Each structure stands twice: as C-alpha cells, then as structure tokens.
Amino acid sequence: MKKLTILLVALTTLILSCSQKKNKLKEKLDQYATSYQMEDYVKMSSFVLPSVMEQIGGTENFVNLMTSLPATFANAGMKVDLRKIEFGEIGEIYEKSNFLISVVTTTLPIEVNNMKGTIKSSVIGFSEDKGETWYFIEGNDEGRTAISNTNPEIIQLIKVPTPEMKIGDKILVQKGGQWIKK
C-alpha cells in the first residue's frame, strides 16, 4: 500500500510538472504570436533565441528585417500579410538536462500571381532553464542549425516539418533557403 501511495504521488507530481511547463510555453507562445500579429517587432525580438539576435545584429536590425519582409516577398512575386499568420497547437515538449524543446506548426496565407496559397511551416520553442524562459525560432534549416549550435543533443529529439508552400495544385518545399518542387 505504501509503495502504491509513493507511486501515485510521484506520478501526480510528474503530471503537474508537465502541465506547468506546457502552460508556461503556451503563455509565452501567445505573447510571441500576438507581438508577431500586431507587428510589435521590438517585443517579438525579446522572444527570439539570443544567439540569433546576436547574428542579426540586435533589436534594431531585427525590426528592420521584419519590416522589410513584405517587400522582400513582393520582389519575389508574392503578397504576404504577416499579421495573418496562424499558430497551431503546441507539440510534445522534450527535455534533456535543463533544456526543453517543442514544435508548433504555423500557417501563413499568401498570394502569387493572383493565386491564393499557404506556407505551412513551424516555430521551435526552446528553453535553456527548464521552461522558465522560452525563445522561438523559425522551424527551417537556419532555425534547426541555431539550436544545434546551442545544444546539438536536444534538436535530435524533435521532428521539425519541412516548410511547404502550396499554390494551386503546386507544392514546393524549402531546402537551404530555396523553394523547390516537392
């Protein structure tokens, strides 16, 4: 009977711990998504992996990059309204030492040559302090590399979907920053 009680207490503690981590991630993801959709790129920058912010050159450069994205897409013949990005459900949270990682799918409506489509991608949520602080990075090749540079073991725990663009009946996938036929 005593062993059963100890087992139940341990199991309850584990479930509560997992629930708290997911709630904290959800809270931070909601803040990140809102800053993204409201074009508050200064606040959004506080949720971006610090090593990536350093590579970009800080908050000011991040804001300039995000502000210029619609024009970059337009130069490639695409209309994109970043405010319309949708975030899916939080994936399983994986843990290794103090590190936590999870994948959240995203959908971004686009238009190319008056044809409507979507980019299906993801963001990777990453914590270095057991879920107290969460950072987010795009779930593309560059994002996976950035997390690999921080903790190569944890990135191996997750499956990050390859970004996919669907326009009409055509499907392209992103490889090495380029869109190629699937």
Order of alpha helices (4+ residues) and beta strands (2+ residues): alpha-alpha-alpha-alpha-beta-beta-beta-beta-beta-beta-alpha-alpha-beta-beta-beta
